[in-house]
């Protein structure tokens, strides 16, 4: 198995994990109004991810690492996602997270 393949698998698994976290946040905050410790842990994970992206100039460290093994210009060269989703991933998920945060703020205040 190539190093790029290993990076793509890890990157995809992390992406799936954050989707599960986001689904839980939607379930807890929007659908059931169950603001518990897991909501705060989930938001903390997204804050940590955001800090990592800021430190690495808006790039995932795995993308930077994968660049060593590929000169592809495709947006999905480092992850097993459709190219259109990899291209718009940050915008889509940031928008979804903002919705959760806004509803959470509304429910808290």
C-alpha positions in Angstrom: 0.0 0.0 0.0 1.4 3.4 -1.0 2.0 6.2 1.5 -0.5 8.3 -0.4 -3.2 5.6 -0.1 -2.6 5.4 3.7 -2.9 9.2 4.0 -6.1 9.1 2.0 -7.6 6.4 4.2 -6.7 8.2 7.4 -7.9 11.6 6.0 -11.2 10.0 4.9 -11.7 8.3 8.3 -11.2 11.6 10.1 -13.7 13.2 7.7 -16.2 10.5 8.5 -15.6 11.0 12.2 -16.3 14.8 11.9 -19.5 14.0 10.0 -20.6 11.8 12.9 -19.9 14.6 15.3 -21.8 17.1 13.2 -24.8 14.7 12.9 -24.8 14.4 16.7 -24.7 18.2 17.1 -27.7 18.5 14.7 -29.5 15.8 16.6 -28.8 17.2 20.1 -29.0 20.9 19.4 -31.6 21.3 16.7 -33.9 18.3 16.9 -34.0 17.3 20.6 -32.6 20.4 22.4 -30.4 18.1 24.5 -27.4 20.3 25.3 -25.1 18.0 27.1 -21.4 17.4 27.6 -21.1 15.7 24.3 -22.3 18.8 22.5 -19.5 20.8 24.1 -17.0 18.1 23.4 -18.1 18.1 19.7 -17.8 21.8 19.5 -14.4 21.6 21.1 -13.3 19.2 18.5 -14.4 21.5 15.7 -12.6 24.4 17.5 -9.4 22.3 17.6 -9.8 21.4 13.9 -10.2 25.1 13.2 -7.1 26.0 15.1 -5.1 23.4 13.3 -6.3 24.8 9.9 -5.3 28.3 11.0 -1.9 27.1 12.1 -1.3 25.4 8.7 -2.6 28.3 6.6 -6.1 26.9 6.0 -4.8 23.5 4.9 -5.1 20.2 6.6 -1.7 18.8 7.7 -2.6 15.6 5.9 -3.1 17.5 2.7 0.4 19.0 3.1 1.8 15.6 3.8 0.0 14.0 0.8 1.4 16.7 -1.4 4.8 15.1 -1.0 3.5 12.0 -2.8 1.3 13.5 -5.5 1.5 16.4 -8.0 -2.2 16.1 -8.8 -4.2 19.3 -9.0 -7.5 17.5 -8.2 -9.1 18.7 -4.9 -9.6 15.1 -3.9 -6.1 13.9 -4.4 -5.6 13.4 -0.6 -9.1 12.0 0.4 -11.6 9.5 -0.9 -14.4 12.1 -1.7 -15.9 13.2 -4.9 -13.9 16.1 -6.3 -16.8 18.6 -6.0 -17.2 17.8 -2.3 -13.5 18.0 -1.6 -13.4 21.3 -3.4 -16.2 22.8 -1.3 -15.7 20.8 1.9 -14.7 23.7 4.1 -17.5 26.0 3.0 -20.2 23.3 3.3 -19.2 22.1 6.8 -18.4 25.6 8.1 -21.9 26.7 7.0 -23.5 23.6 8.7 -21.5 24.2 11.9 -22.5 27.9 12.0 -26.2 26.8 11.8 -25.7 24.6 14.8 -23.9 27.3 16.8 -26.6 29.9 16.0 -29.4 27.5 17.1 -27.3 26.6 20.2 -26.9 30.3 21.1 -30.7 30.8 20.6 -31.5 27.9 22.8 -29.1 29.0 25.6 -30.2 32.7 25.6 
